[in-house]
Amino acid sequence: MSARFLPNDIHPGLLVAAAVFCFLSVISRAHFMTSSEGIDFFHFWAVPTAVEMGMGEDVYSTEGRTRLGQEFIALSGDASRNLLARAANRRPVWDTTATPALYAVMSPLRHMDYERSLTLYRYLLLFAGVAGIAFISYFAFRQPVVLTLVGTGLVCRFSSAFSSDLDVGNINSIQLLLLGVLLFISSLQKKTVRLVLFQGALLGLAIAIKPNLCAVALMLGLVYATAADFRRLGIWMAGVSIGGGVMILVGAWFFGGLFAWGEWVSILRSVATEGYPSDLGNYSIVRVILEKTETDISLPVLFAFLILFAILFRKTRETLDAFPREALAVCIGAALPLVTTALAWAHYYLLAVPLIFLLLSAKTSSPLRSSILAVAVALHFGWPQLARQLRGAGGNALWGASNAKSVILVLAIAGWDVLA
């Protein structure tokens, strides 16, 4: 039996206990999956349905979103009897901010009735989340199976972000699996041209589907640029362009023209101007500061982080081929938007898990680093559970504050590790 599967100092009984804990955590998460209406999944199902009905040009327009909202309320029936009606009534004006590519990818689900599609999709999210965590821990970060089982069980049992993703039916669990694949590729010491091209194409595809992974591309680009490895940077950028370009064409084909992407950009500008208030569950620390001071600090904070990590990666450019540098870039890029943009729903914080796992996998650690990391892990996994119980007494604010502080702490440790 390999040392990675069962280290010599680990008793076989501990492996069994870890496996049982992981199994029960996954089963518990599946058993107690919410029966809510899937407020985000509603658009994934309804928009392709509207396109199939010949109303694709109305999806992103102001008048069209209102008209479609009212039509689907009328079509869905009694809100007390089915999930579709409940979801439609919660969306009297459609909030269609997803990319045309995302709606195109989700279109096969429209061939089933809403409740069956939602149930199937939730199990898909559960599988993707569990597979993503296991892939990141065991294959990307080379952790023993015991730790992988424990980590997977902890996320399934205690991550409010994971449960939120299953609740609303978004795609962050699927993004977690995509990040696992990217991290596995990053862990390979020797990469062929095809592999670098594939890594870029996969990231470009993911960004075109949901652009909250743009910072991953920025951070990886910084790693390659500060190492003056322009050949690899060029190949990787070509891959990003190919992957993104293919998904742009897929979205245009599904809607019947590139107009959909132009309308999506317009609605994105509108959302960026108006934003979502924090009392709706937007746990962005940038949004809270904006509401308190009427000052948008998102761009200055983003550029500050990018400049800081560019300097740090430049100082350590001789260790470019060491796995932690490229892995840090991917993990930091996934977590960075959580503290640099004015939008961070509860389920978005699932993308901080890879960075937490990477930092926990470090072989050496000072007492101060360990203490800070322990606080960050407690804030991410433990405190939100208490905050949910205090929902009536400001629990939402507590939830958001705890996760934002957790991300800030792990980003600080990541910077520390770059210099180490």
N, C-alpha and C positions, 0 to 999 in steps of 0.2 A: 504494500500500500504506500502511495507517495506521501512525502512529508507535507506537501501542500494539502492533501486530503485529510490526513490525520497526523499532526506533528507528534514527535515522540513523547513530549511532555503533556499530551492531552489524553485523558482517560477515555476509552471507547464509550463509557457511560455518558460522558459529557456530550459526545457526538449525538447519541440517541436523544438526550434531553434537548439539545439544540434543535434537532429535527422535529421533535414533538412540539416544541414551542413554536417553531416556524409554521408547521402544519396547522396547529390550532389557531394561530394568528390569522393565517390566510382564510381558513374556513370560517372563523368568526367574522372577518371583514366581509366575506361573501354572504354569510347568513344575515348579517345586520345591514347589508346594503340598503340604503334608503329607498323608500317607495315614492319619493317626491317626483315631481313632474319633469325634472331634467331641464332646467331653465335655459342652459346653453345648448344642449342637444336639440332642443326644439328647432332652433334655426338650422342646424345641420340636416334635419329631416325636412323641415318646411320649405326652405329655400330651393332645394332640388325639386321638390314637389311643385312649387310655383313655376320653376323653369319648365318643367314637363308640361304644365298647363298653359305655357305660352306667355307667362308674365315675368320673364327674366329681366326685361328692361325696367321693371318697377322695383327691383330688389334694393337698389341703393339710393333711389330718389326719395326726397322728403315726402312728397305726396304719395308715392308708391308704397313706401313703408307703412304709412298710416292706412292706406286702402287695403293692403294685404293683411294687416293686423285685424281689421274689422271683418274681412271676408273669411279668414280662418276661424275667427270666433264664431261666426255664423255657421260655418261648415262643421265645426267640431262637436256641436251639440251641448248637452248639459254638463256644466263644469263639475257638478257633484258626482258624476257617474264615470268619468274617464280622465286619464292623465293628459291626453291631447287637449281636451277642453280646458283643463286647469292651466296648462302651459300657455295656450293661446290667450286666455284671459289675463295672464300675467304679462303678456306681450301685446297690448293693444296697438302699440307702435313698434314695429320691428327694429331691433337693435343690431342691424346687419353690418358689423364692423370686420368680420372675417374676410379673408382674401377670396377671390373667385376660385383659386386653386383648392382651397380647403373645402369649399362647397362641392367642387367637382369630385374630390376624393371621397367625400361622404355620400355622394349620390346613390351608390348601390343600396344604401339602407332605406331609401324611399320605397323600395319594392315590397316592404313588409308594413304591417300596420304599426302605428306609433309605439304602442306599449311593448310589442315584441321586439321592435328595433332598439328601443331604449334598454331593455333587459339584456339583449345580446351585446349592445355596445358597452354597457357597464361591465360585463364579464370580459370583454376585450380589453377595457381599461385596466381591470384587475390583473389580467394575465400580463399585459404590457408592463405595468408597474412592478410586479413581482419579478418578471424576467429581467427588466431593466436594472433593478437593484442587485439581483444575483449576478448579472453580467458585469456590472460595474465593479462589484466587490471581488468576485472570483477570477474573472478573465482579465479585466483591465488593471485592477490594483493588486492582483496576485495574492489575495488573502486566503487563508485556509478555509475549507468548507464549513468548519464550525463557526467561525466568525461571520461567514457569509449567511449562514442560516439564522444566526442571532440578529444580524443587522436587518435582514429581510423581515423577520418577525417583528422587530421593533418598529420599523416603518409602517408595516401593515397594522399593527396594534395601536401605535401612539401618534402617528403623523396625521394631524388635523388637515394638513394640505392634501394628503392622499385621499382622505375621506371626503374632503370638499370636492375634489376632482370627480370622484365617483358620484357625488350628489348632483352636481350641476351638469355633468356629462361633457366636460371640456376635453382637451387633448394633451394635457401636461404629462400624464402617465405614458402616453405614446412617445412624447418628446424625451422622457427619461430613458426609454429604451434606445432611441436614436443617439442620445448622448453616450449611452453605454457602448454602442458600436464605434462611435468616434473616439472614445477613450481607449478602446481596445486597439484600434489602429494606431493611436498615438503611442501606445505602450510597446509597439514593435520597434526593435532597435534598427532594423534595416527595412526601408520602404522602397519598393520599386516605383517607377514612374506611374504605372497603372494604379497602384495602391494610393499614391498621393492624389492622383486625378479622381479616383473613386471617393476618397475622403472629402475632397472639395465638392464633388457633385452631390454627395449625400447631404452635406451642409447647405448647399445652394437650394436643393429640393426642400429641405426642412424650413429654410428661411422664407421661401416663396409660399409655403403653406401657412406658416405663422411666424411673422417677423421678429418675435421677441427673442430669437436666437441670433440676431444680427451682431450682438456684442461678442459672441463666440468667434465669428469671422474676424472682427476687429482685433481680438486678442491673439488669435493664431497668426494673423497678418503681422502683428507687432513682433511676435517671437521670431518669425522668419526674417522680417526686415531688419531687426536689431542684430541678428546674427549674420547679416549680409549674405544670406543664402537666397539670392534672387532667382536662381534657377528653380528651386523648389517652390518659391513664392509664385512664380509665373505659372508653373504647372498646376499648383493648387488653385490659383485664381481662375485658370481656365476651367477647372472642374466645377468651381462655384458657379461660374457663368453658364456652363452647360446645364447643370442641375436646375438652377433658377430659371433659365430660359425655357427648358422643357416644361416646367410647371406653369410658367406664364402662358405658354401655348395651350396647355391642357385647360387652364381656366378660361382662356379666350374661346377655345373650341366648345366648351360646355355651355357658355353663355351666348355663343353665336357671334362673337366679335371682341376685339380689344377694348371696346367702349367700357366693358365691365371693370377693367383695371383702372381706367381714368375716373370712373365714378367712385370706385373704392378709395382712390387717393383723395378725392374731394371729401368723402365722408370722414376719412381719417383726419383731414385737416380740421373739419368741424368738431370732431371729438377732442382733438388736441386743444382747440380753443376753449370749448365749454367744459370738457372733462367730466369725471364722475365724482361726486362728493364722497367724503370719507364715511358719512353716515349710511351709505348704501353698501358698505363692506369693502370699500377701496382702501386697503391697508398700506398705501404708499406713504412713506415718511415725507417724500417730496410734496405730495398732495396736502398733507397735514400742515406743512410749513407754508405752502401756498395759501391755504385757507386762513392761517393765523396772521400772516404778514403781507399777503397779496404780492409775494415775490416768488417767481418761478426760478428755482435754482437747478433745474434738471440738467440743462446743457453745461453750466459751469462745473457741476459736480461730475458729470460724465467725462468732460475733457480733463478735469483734474485727475481722475482715476486713470485715464488712458495715458496721460503724461507721466504719472507716477510709475505705472507698471512698465512703460516704455523705458524709463530710466533704469528701473530695476532689472529688466530683462537685458538691457544693454550691458549692465555691469556684470552679468553672468552669462554673456553670450557664448563663452567657451564651453559651456555645458549644455548647449542646445540639444544635443542628441540624448541627453539624460532624460528619461521618461518624465520625471516630475515637472520639468519646465513646460513641456507641451501639454501635459495633463492639467497643470495649473491654469494654463491659458484657456482651455476648454471649460473647466469648472468655474473659473472666475467670470468668464464671458456669460455663462448660464445664469450666474447669481447677480451679476452687476446691475441689470435692469431693475431688480427689486429695490435698489436704493438710489437709482439715478433717474427713474421715470416717475411720472405722476399717476401711474396706474399699476396697482399690484393687488389683484384679487387674492383671496385666501389660497386657492389652488395653485397660483403662480409660485408660491414658496416651496413647492415640491422640487423645483429646479435648483434649490440650494443644497439638496441632499448629496449630489455628487461631490461638491466641495467639502462638505462635512466628512464624508466617507474618505476622501483623499487625505485630509488632514489627520483623521484618526488612524490611517494606515502608516503614518510616518514611523520609522523604526527607532528614532531617537527623539527625545522631547525634554525640554527643560521644565522644572516645576511651574514656572510662571506660564509657559505656553500651555501646559497641561491644564492648569487651573482655568485659564481663559477659555480654552476649548470645551472644558466641562460645563462652564457657564453657558456657552453658546449652544451646546447640545441640549442642556436642560431647558433653555429658552425656546428652542425649536420643537422639542418633543414633549416636554413635561408641562411647562407653564400654559400653553394653549388649552390643555385639557381642563385646567382650573378655570381659565378665562371663559371657557364655554359654559361652565357651571354658573359663572357670574354674569351671564349675558344680560340679565335684567339690571345689573348694576355697573354697566359700562364694559361688559365682557368683550364686545367687539373691539373696542379701543385697546383693551389689554392684549387681545389676540394679535392685533396688528403691531403694537409696540414691541411685544416679545419677539416676534419673527423678524421685524426690521432690525432690532438690536442684535439678534443672532447672526444675521447676514453681515452686519457691520463688523462684528467680532471675527467671523471666519475670514472675511476679506482682509482684515488686519493681520491675522495669522498667516494668511497666504503670502502677503507682502513680506512678512518676517521670514517665511520659509524660502522665498526667492533669494534673499540675502544670505541665508544660512549656508 
